[in-house]
Amino acid sequence: MPNDRIAFTRHTIARAASLALVCSATALLLTACLFSDDSAPAAVGGTGGTGTGGTGQSISGTVIKGAVSGSTVTVYVLNADGSLGAALGSATTSSTGAYTVALSSTPAGAVALVAVGGSYVSEVDGSTVIKASDLLGALASVPATGSTGLIITPLSDMMVARARALAAAGTVLADALAAAETLVKSTYGIAAGTALETVLPTYDKASIGTDAFLIGLVLGSLDKCDSAVPALRGNLFAALSADFSDGVFDGKKAGSAITVGTGTSALSSTAGTSDFLSCVSGYVTTGKAITDAGITATDVAATTTTLRTALVGSSATPKSTGLSASSSGAISSLAYGGKQWVFIAARSQGVVAIDVTDPTAVAPTVKVFSSLVTNFGGLEIGGVVPLQGADHPQLLVFAYGSKHIALVNADTGVVEYEADLPLLATSPVGFSGGSAYIAGAIPDTGRDGAWLATADGYLFFDRATRTLTTSYALGTGSQLAENLGGDTSHGMLFAPNYTPAVQLVDLNAGKSYYLDGPAFASAFPTTPGGTTTSLSEPDAGSVDTGFQVGIVTNEDTEDVGFINLKTVVKTDVVGGKSTFVPGAGGTAVLKLNQPILSGSAVDSDTHLALFMAGYSSDIAVGMLQDPASVAVGGTWVGMTDWRYVSNLPNYSYARDPHAVAVIKNLSNSKAYGYLLDGNSHMSLQIDMAAVLAIPAVGTTGADQHRVDSANPALAAAVKSITW
């Protein structure tokens, strides 16, 4: 048994809770072995349902990926660095996956349990599957009376992979176990107080709403993904554990590609995220364990919402996957099937999809869904939002001046549903750059839909039922946000508007809070302590969901405001307008030295922001400052540095809605900005860090942050993509 297969769990024994770790390994998939030796020591003890040994101590439990029958479970001493020591006994699981291993000697500390081989019945189709990869578990200590009820699953597999990586890097084993268990549970929505290794997954209707059913749903969905490639059946689980070991689902283990099984197939960069969510959708509608129990997708809607919301908000899910968005412009992204796509609402050209998996590709794949314009009566396409709720990725497409929406297959451009929304408004909302019935949208993967900024207010479009559900009206005297910001992982919509004001929609509390009037001017004063504000016409909002910082851009000026959304203070008013104010030191205002700007987008992993305007060819690139990094007594300034370009060469502005996005590329971890060109069939791809690194023209005044538009470094940082 190779040494790189260990999983950890947390196990409660008798009256005292003792940490445990369930461990899983995949020697053929991991690019580096974390154990100190090359192979596991020979097993000692009996086989069959119960092993033999000499101490009177035993460890028992169940191996589940479906119940795993005929798997050999061996107990090893587990060293502090995660490596394996001597074998202490073994046993073979029964038809129900049960095992009891008698120990040949009393271990002084932690032990690891390694389950090798066996087979199980698939929850997806009822077929018998050979368990191609090992599942392992561990206990931090073994009580004198032994241990019972240790459940080993692919989730404990992931947990051990992460814990072992932390321990190998020097983290104290107990801390590594706790951190790894917390990450697994937070990734899949399992209650913080649940001891993962003690929960036997369930699949019956009466268990819906419990952690046992949720874990069963996760395992069934993983099996759905695993069944997609019959030739590799049984190998996906080990690959996902390897992927999870560095704490991020990106198809890599510490930067190295992961191979599925013994072949040459690489693990998809999105296997653990967007692809998994497609498997959830497929499993709840067609999975044999689900249908045999008489369960429908409606029955498990709340459970799937919990699972989706947790996965989107997990630190293991790269924000650049596109399962969440922080601004509602005409450019969005989604990674799925191992590829990363940028989708552009390209006005009269319909929707354009660009494969940016390799950002250095000279001629990337581009799909143009130009016929979509006819679905909107010839109106220009103004918005495109990726939705990941069906068993395949979809796009929610809308036109700025229409009540019409369409659900489109993201791969093919085929319209799968279209209808006019039942909006009550009889005329669109007017903005300086146009008018709109639907001004923007923020996808909400957890709730399986999108929040729309409409003439009726902020409304939720439920993708599954294809209806408008929850609504939030505009406050008295408040206007609709022309370019909406959002952070659904923290339960908020961020809506700066022309009032001037910010409407903050608390999706968890189910109500809106407002920053307007003197409070708004005080938050963003023209001069420190002043009573007037340079942000007199807030045009757009975006949110860094990592720092939880909202960005406010004024219409066609150089002024940008920042607000620490973590520390806002809300005041509930019964029968009136509830309000919020920033916490102490929680706002900043910057003048970016001359560029004409009105919109922004930000990547929440790298914290690089791109500023632009609907009617200007000026741009700016900046690095946001984390408010939490400011020393006591210091001042938060919003951005630590920025560069701007007046009249970016070979770029024509594209009017409203703002066609801007910033996306961290999953292949090279660099952030790229994307702009739609208004005159050509073209998008610009901007290497954000490269622009920020260009020396400014001067050191004072307007030149302090200005980049010469003729600088060769700027030309090298900007790439044109045409169609």
VENMO-V589057 format. One record per helix or strand of 3 or more residues. SS is the DSSP state (a for helix, b for strand). FROM is the first residue (numbers start at 1). LEN is the number of residues. If there is no record, write none. Layout:
SS | FROM | LEN
SS | FROM | LEN
//
This chain:
b | 5 | 3
b | 11 | 3
b | 16 | 3
b | 23 | 3
b | 58 | 7
b | 72 | 7
b | 84 | 9
b | 98 | 5
b | 111 | 6
b | 119 | 3
b | 128 | 3
b | 134 | 6
b | 147 | 6
a | 154 | 15
a | 173 | 16
a | 196 | 3
a | 205 | 3
a | 211 | 16
a | 230 | 3
a | 236 | 9
a | 274 | 13
a | 288 | 5
a | 301 | 13
a | 319 | 3
b | 331 | 6
b | 339 | 7
b | 351 | 5
b | 366 | 4
a | 372 | 4
b | 381 | 7
b | 394 | 6
b | 404 | 6
b | 415 | 6
b | 429 | 3
b | 434 | 3
b | 438 | 7
b | 449 | 6
b | 457 | 6
b | 467 | 6
b | 485 | 3
a | 488 | 3
b | 492 | 6
b | 501 | 6
b | 511 | 6
a | 517 | 7
b | 538 | 7
b | 549 | 6
b | 559 | 6
b | 569 | 3
b | 579 | 3
b | 587 | 5
b | 599 | 4
b | 608 | 6
b | 616 | 9
a | 627 | 3
b | 639 | 7
b | 660 | 5
b | 671 | 6
b | 682 | 6
a | 688 | 6
a | 701 | 4
a | 712 | 6
b | 718 | 5
//
